Amino acid sequence: MIKYIYLEILLYFLLGTFSGVLAGLFGIGGGIIIIPTFFYVFSYLGFPQEILSHMVLGSSLGVIVFSSISSTFSHNTKGAVNWGLIKLVVPSIVIGSCLGSLTAGYLESNTLQGLVALFLVVASVQLIFEFPPPPQNPQTNLVGPVVAGGGIGWLSGVFGIGGGIFSVPYFYHRGLKMMNAIGTSAACGIPIAVAGSISYMIIGIDSIDLPQNSIGYVYLPATIIVGLTSSITAKYGVNIAHRMKQKKLRIAFAFLVMIMALNLLMR
């Protein structure tokens, strides 16, 4: 029994290491690898099937709180976070993330997953070929970022991710440089993860058969260990990103988006 506990903890450390690097490198929360790994681990631990998905998504968002804060701090020290744009999108992102978390348990997900996967394929192709090319001097208005922020927050809450898969293409298409799009996206992950994880805690607080050491649908051992480890390694991902050429970083992110789309289609 003790051997399996050590193995579980080791897996959390490894997961935190890789997800943190991804968070810093691409401005995402790391949910692209956290979620499938949590599905495997939580199933092995015997979490009830009825709450398995909720535990995975809630815990994933809890991890992203840590990695997003660390990634944002590192990107900000390099001047890659557009705080003016953040101020516009954060309120709607928070509302959207809460609504996404609340609706996750009642949503027929197959159709939504197909639509999101299609969007991600289009976004990845657009990033690779830059068609249409992003504007050089975009004009920031209120309506666009607010609507986009609400949609990004809602999708992030539903899928238990930090939203970078959606927000980086949006910010880049608005005309931000790829590095600034990634840094700004990392900052967006903080309110998404905080609002989403708290929502999963609240809606799951009275659920039956919750595992020990859980607050609602957030499993604390996994969240804390993976989260703390990812917060340490995120800065290394940031350093790698700032050393890469803009085009290579953009294409690498586009392929990551394509992988996420294929992952959704195969679920």
Legacy VTK file of the C-alpha trace (Angstrom):
# vtk DataFile Version 3.0
C-alpha trace
ASCII
DATASET POLYDATA
POINTS 267 float
0.000 0.000 0.000
2.815 2.401 0.954
4.600 1.551 -2.312
1.551 2.660 -4.309
1.308 5.900 -2.340
4.936 6.693 -3.177
4.261 5.844 -6.822
1.244 8.166 -6.846
3.287 11.012 -5.347
6.111 10.431 -7.855
3.616 10.600 -10.715
2.274 13.893 -9.354
5.795 15.345 -9.258
6.505 14.248 -12.839
3.164 15.612 -14.017
3.808 18.927 -12.271
7.235 19.185 -13.881
5.973 18.742 -17.454
2.748 20.718 -17.046
4.657 23.627 -15.525
7.069 23.806 -18.456
4.123 23.755 -20.873
2.366 26.481 -18.868
5.354 28.780 -19.119
6.220 27.926 -22.712
2.784 28.330 -24.260
0.756 30.398 -21.775
-1.582 27.494 -21.060
-2.424 25.984 -17.702
-1.135 22.535 -18.606
-4.570 20.947 -18.651
-3.757 19.242 -21.942
-1.662 16.686 -20.024
-3.081 17.145 -16.505
-6.608 16.062 -17.425
-5.826 12.712 -19.143
-3.316 11.857 -16.400
-5.800 12.659 -13.643
-8.403 10.482 -15.376
-5.961 7.577 -15.232
-4.814 8.138 -11.642
-8.239 8.890 -10.174
-9.734 5.837 -11.883
-6.946 3.702 -10.416
-7.629 5.195 -6.965
-11.237 4.046 -7.263
-13.015 7.378 -7.464
-16.734 6.767 -8.183
-17.531 6.968 -11.899
-20.411 9.349 -11.217
-18.058 12.082 -9.980
-14.834 11.103 -11.771
-15.026 13.763 -14.492
-15.913 16.462 -11.994
-12.991 15.503 -9.738
-10.606 15.574 -12.695
-11.750 18.967 -13.983
-11.980 20.609 -10.565
-8.538 19.360 -9.538
-7.063 20.391 -12.887
-8.290 23.947 -12.398
-6.834 23.920 -8.889
-3.423 23.024 -10.310
-3.676 25.773 -12.905
-4.009 28.393 -10.150
-0.407 27.616 -9.165
1.095 27.302 -12.643
-0.647 30.403 -14.018
0.561 32.629 -11.182
4.147 31.459 -11.616
4.018 31.706 -15.421
2.458 35.186 -15.313
5.085 36.467 -12.876
7.911 35.217 -15.093
6.380 36.578 -18.314
5.674 39.923 -16.629
9.313 40.351 -15.614
10.108 40.128 -19.332
7.417 42.676 -20.266
5.211 40.159 -22.107
1.864 40.768 -20.330
-0.598 43.308 -21.768
-2.310 44.446 -18.562
-4.565 46.921 -20.399
-6.156 44.059 -22.303
-6.286 41.915 -19.158
-8.398 44.553 -17.393
-10.955 44.380 -20.204
-11.330 40.591 -20.351
-11.002 39.533 -16.688
-14.564 40.381 -15.492
-16.227 38.415 -18.290
-13.650 35.629 -17.958
-14.532 35.166 -14.276
-18.267 35.085 -15.007
-17.772 32.722 -17.932
-15.538 30.384 -15.929
-18.077 30.140 -13.100
-20.895 29.439 -15.543
-18.786 26.858 -17.357
-18.068 25.020 -14.115
-21.718 25.103 -13.096
-22.954 23.810 -16.458
-20.283 21.134 -16.905
-22.306 18.518 -15.066
-25.460 19.093 -17.118
-23.978 19.496 -20.585
-24.292 16.980 -23.395
-20.625 17.132 -24.244
-20.302 15.208 -27.524
-21.629 17.975 -29.749
-19.735 20.651 -27.846
-16.479 18.716 -28.067
-16.902 18.346 -31.814
-17.519 22.079 -32.273
-14.594 23.036 -30.056
-12.321 20.583 -31.888
-13.352 22.142 -35.220
-12.589 25.607 -33.842
-9.167 24.455 -32.663
-8.328 22.955 -36.066
-9.228 26.245 -37.768
-7.248 28.221 -35.168
-4.158 26.043 -35.618
-4.277 26.352 -39.412
-4.682 30.119 -39.091
-1.678 30.305 -36.778
0.504 28.281 -39.145
-0.385 30.152 -42.339
-1.372 33.519 -40.782
-4.457 33.808 -42.967
-5.969 36.312 -42.615
-2.905 38.147 -41.307
-3.395 39.775 -37.879
-3.691 43.587 -37.836
-0.516 45.501 -37.064
-2.165 48.187 -34.932
-5.356 46.731 -33.471
-7.872 49.087 -31.880
-8.957 47.871 -28.460
-12.684 48.290 -27.891
-14.883 47.027 -25.091
-17.302 44.668 -26.811
-14.857 42.305 -28.509
-12.662 41.459 -25.488
-15.684 41.193 -23.179
-17.501 38.743 -25.459
-14.315 36.779 -26.174
-13.428 36.711 -22.468
-16.825 35.311 -21.547
-16.545 32.578 -24.170
-12.971 31.686 -23.211
-13.907 31.554 -19.526
-16.974 29.391 -20.147
-15.129 26.870 -22.322
-12.287 26.754 -19.800
-14.713 26.032 -16.968
-16.417 23.286 -18.945
-13.193 21.543 -19.952
-11.176 22.249 -16.769
-8.326 24.054 -18.557
-6.632 27.421 -18.206
-7.978 28.748 -21.496
-4.681 29.367 -23.262
-5.685 27.023 -26.084
-8.406 29.580 -26.897
-6.956 32.885 -25.669
-3.521 32.708 -27.337
-5.002 32.452 -30.870
-7.460 35.239 -29.997
-4.790 37.609 -28.682
-2.476 36.808 -31.579
-5.223 37.411 -34.122
-5.899 40.756 -32.472
-2.370 41.755 -33.377
-0.283 40.977 -30.298
3.121 39.467 -30.907
3.184 35.741 -30.181
5.258 36.238 -27.029
2.836 38.878 -25.717
-0.155 36.721 -26.633
1.320 33.887 -24.560
2.201 36.113 -21.595
-1.221 37.770 -21.591
-2.906 34.385 -21.886
-0.989 33.125 -18.857
-2.380 36.030 -16.829
-5.904 35.179 -18.012
-5.433 31.683 -16.615
-5.354 33.012 -13.030
-8.977 34.275 -12.791
-10.174 31.336 -14.889
-8.587 28.795 -12.552
-9.524 30.566 -9.313
-13.165 31.072 -10.287
-13.464 27.603 -11.818
-11.862 25.658 -8.962
-13.911 27.500 -6.325
-17.057 26.735 -8.309
-16.178 23.032 -8.443
-15.582 23.093 -4.682
-18.972 24.664 -4.035
-21.072 22.522 -6.375
-19.454 19.338 -5.084
-19.407 20.087 -1.361
-22.543 18.038 -0.653
-21.803 15.257 -3.128
-21.870 11.732 -1.745
-18.877 9.377 -1.941
-16.304 12.149 -2.157
-12.750 10.846 -1.664
-10.927 11.705 1.540
-8.861 14.908 1.478
-11.215 16.547 -1.016
-13.005 19.875 -0.881
-15.965 19.395 -3.168
-14.678 18.236 -6.524
-11.056 19.265 -5.836
-8.744 16.464 -4.655
-6.179 18.255 -2.502
-3.177 15.848 -2.590
-3.027 15.885 -6.394
-3.827 19.587 -6.671
-1.223 20.734 -4.160
1.660 18.482 -5.221
1.189 18.972 -8.962
0.440 22.661 -8.467
3.508 23.444 -6.371
5.794 21.471 -8.695
4.395 23.197 -11.792
4.859 26.611 -10.179
8.568 25.835 -9.833
9.090 24.585 -13.400
6.903 27.166 -15.181
9.737 29.708 -15.186
11.885 27.323 -17.228
9.182 27.148 -19.879
9.055 30.956 -19.918
12.815 31.173 -20.415
12.644 28.721 -23.323
9.788 30.679 -24.926
11.673 33.978 -24.796
14.687 32.398 -26.466
12.696 30.940 -29.365
12.119 32.779 -32.611
8.596 34.148 -33.026
7.759 31.964 -36.025
8.977 28.749 -34.386
7.027 29.530 -31.218
3.872 30.241 -33.225
4.110 27.004 -35.216
4.919 24.957 -32.098
1.816 26.346 -30.406
-0.261 25.641 -33.514
0.732 21.967 -33.387
-0.133 21.868 -29.678
-3.586 23.223 -30.532
-3.970 20.557 -33.220
-3.053 17.833 -30.695
-5.721 19.187 -28.322
-8.283 19.079 -31.140
-7.445 15.459 -31.986
-7.604 14.566 -28.290
-11.129 15.968 -28.069
-12.228 14.129 -31.210
-10.957 10.782 -29.885
-12.673 11.015 -26.470
LINES 1 268
267 0 1 2 3 4 5 6 7 8 9 10 11 12 13 14 15 16 17 18 19 20 21 22 23 24 25 26 27 28 29 30 31 32 33 34 35 36 37 38 39 40 41 42 43 44 45 46 47 48 49 50 51 52 53 54 55 56 57 58 59 60 61 62 63 64 65 66 67 68 69 70 71 72 73 74 75 76 77 78 79 80 81 82 83 84 85 86 87 88 89 90 91 92 93 94 95 96 97 98 99 100 101 102 103 104 105 106 107 108 109 110 111 112 113 114 115 116 117 118 119 120 121 122 123 124 125 126 127 128 129 130 131 132 133 134 135 136 137 138 139 140 141 142 143 144 145 146 147 148 149 150 151 152 153 154 155 156 157 158 159 160 161 162 163 164 165 166 167 168 169 170 171 172 173 174 175 176 177 178 179 180 181 182 183 184 185 186 187 188 189 190 191 192 193 194 195 196 197 198 199 200 201 202 203 204 205 206 207 208 209 210 211 212 213 214 215 216 217 218 219 220 221 222 223 224 225 226 227 228 229 230 231 232 233 234 235 236 237 238 239 240 241 242 243 244 245 246 247 248 249 250 251 252 253 254 255 256 257 258 259 260 261 262 263 264 265 266
